[in-house]
Amino acid sequence: MSKLTLDSFKNKSKKAKKNNTNFIKVGLSTCGIAAGADTVFNVLKEELKKKEINVPVLRCGCAGMCYAEPLVEVKIEGMPWIIYGKVNEDVALKIIRKHVARKQVINDYIFSIKDE
């Protein structure tokens, strides 16, 4: 195994970003889990599997907006990079069925739109 240098880390990060143009991240820190993020995470994964959509669902930590948990960050090519808040099971299904599958933004749950 080779030694990880700053340059090799930057190269790996660039490759990972290039390969992950589409992803869904769920905040699974303590505040997220307390608000039901673990359930949301499972619903997202199951619905993607049912619909045979290949988008990775990733775990991440606290984004600092505990009041808006569960938070779900969605980056789909051709769509704005959005963080949805107060996501429950129904909203999670809408994220997959509308945002991911039909490329429609779900306005009522947007907490942030990120710049790339």
C-alpha positions in Angstrom: 0.0 0.0 0.0 1.4 3.4 -1.0 1.8 6.4 1.3 -1.1 8.9 1.0 0.3 12.3 0.1 -1.6 15.6 -0.3 -1.3 15.3 -4.1 -2.5 11.7 -4.2 -5.4 12.6 -1.9 -6.4 15.5 -4.2 -6.2 13.2 -7.2 -8.4 10.6 -5.5 -10.9 13.3 -4.5 -11.1 14.6 -8.1 -11.7 11.0 -9.4 -14.4 10.5 -6.7 -16.2 13.7 -7.6 -16.0 12.8 -11.3 -17.5 9.4 -10.7 -20.2 10.6 -8.3 -22.1 13.2 -10.3 -25.3 11.8 -8.8 -25.7 11.1 -5.1 -28.1 11.4 -2.2 -26.6 12.1 1.3 -28.6 11.7 4.5 -27.4 13.3 7.7 -27.0 10.5 10.2 -25.5 12.2 13.2 -27.2 12.1 16.6 -29.6 14.9 15.8 -30.6 13.3 12.4 -31.1 9.9 13.9 -33.2 11.3 16.7 -35.4 13.0 14.0 -35.8 9.8 12.0 -33.0 10.0 9.5 -32.3 6.3 9.8 -35.8 5.5 8.6 -35.5 8.0 5.8 -32.1 6.5 4.7 -33.7 3.0 4.5 -36.8 4.3 2.5 -34.5 6.1 0.0 -32.4 2.9 -0.5 -35.4 0.7 -0.9 -37.2 3.0 -3.3 -34.1 3.4 -5.5 -33.8 -0.4 -5.6 -37.5 -0.9 -6.5 -37.2 1.6 -9.3 -33.9 0.2 -10.4 -32.2 3.6 -10.2 -28.5 3.5 -9.6 -27.8 6.5 -7.4 -25.7 6.0 -4.3 -27.3 6.9 -0.9 -24.5 8.0 1.4 -24.3 8.7 5.1 -22.9 12.0 6.3 -22.6 13.8 9.6 -24.2 17.0 11.0 -24.6 20.0 8.6 -25.3 22.3 11.5 -29.0 22.7 10.8 -30.3 20.4 13.5 -33.7 22.2 13.6 -34.3 21.0 10.0 -33.4 17.3 10.5 -33.7 14.9 8.8 -31.7 16.6 6.1 -31.3 15.0 2.7 -28.8 16.4 0.2 -29.6 15.5 -3.5 -27.2 16.0 -6.4 -28.5 14.8 -9.7 -27.0 15.8 -13.0 -29.0 18.5 -14.8 -30.7 19.5 -11.5 -29.9 22.0 -8.8 -27.9 20.6 -5.9 -30.5 20.8 -3.1 -30.7 20.1 0.6 -34.2 19.1 1.7 -35.2 19.4 5.3 -37.8 18.0 7.6 -37.8 14.8 5.4 -40.1 12.0 6.5 -40.9 8.8 4.8 -43.4 10.4 2.4 -41.0 13.2 1.4 -38.3 10.6 0.9 -40.5 8.8 -1.6 -41.2 12.1 -3.3 -37.5 12.8 -3.6 -37.0 9.6 -5.5 -40.2 9.7 -7.5 -40.1 13.4 -8.4 -36.6 14.8 -8.0 -34.5 11.8 -9.1 -36.8 10.0 -11.5 -38.7 12.9 -13.1 -36.2 15.8 -12.4 -38.8 17.9 -10.6 -37.8 20.0 -7.5 -40.0 19.6 -4.4 -40.3 23.2 -3.4 -42.0 22.8 0.0 -39.0 21.0 1.6 -36.0 23.0 0.2 -33.8 24.3 2.9 -30.8 25.2 0.8 -29.5 25.2 -2.8 -25.8 24.7 -3.0 -23.4 26.1 -5.5 -21.1 23.6 -7.1 
